């Protein structure tokens, strides 16, 4: 499982012109699921993302987590995070999970984040979405589970 995490001042996702999720200060997470991922990995990655210390403290050091600042989380499914571009010019998505496996793990990740008390907004699984965000820093990290 891969989470591309961006610290944002605000973010929103729309489907066919309708906003489906919108947050203020927090994290925008693009979440990719591989065919090898498990529920335990979804739980572990959710804990990692919510506890990443990437927000500034009073001295300006990245020392606070999303939980510490009471920030919000926007989670968007993104199978293209498993696009393999090593051969040719057309990415291969053979490592990405099929929707019937990916959707339950995507939903488990979201629920694990919600259980931590964080406000979670989302896109729509398998929809064509437009994501708008103001990356703060910029701070962008790739977090991966063990099965990668």
ABEGO torsion letter per residue (X at the ends): XBBBBBBBABBBBBBGGBBABBBBBEBBBBBBBBAABBAAAAAAAAAAAAABBABBBAAGBBABBAAAAGBBBBBBBBAAAABBAABEABBBAAABBBAAAAAAAAAAAAAAAAAAGBBBBBBBBGBBBBBBBBBBOBBBBBBBBAAX
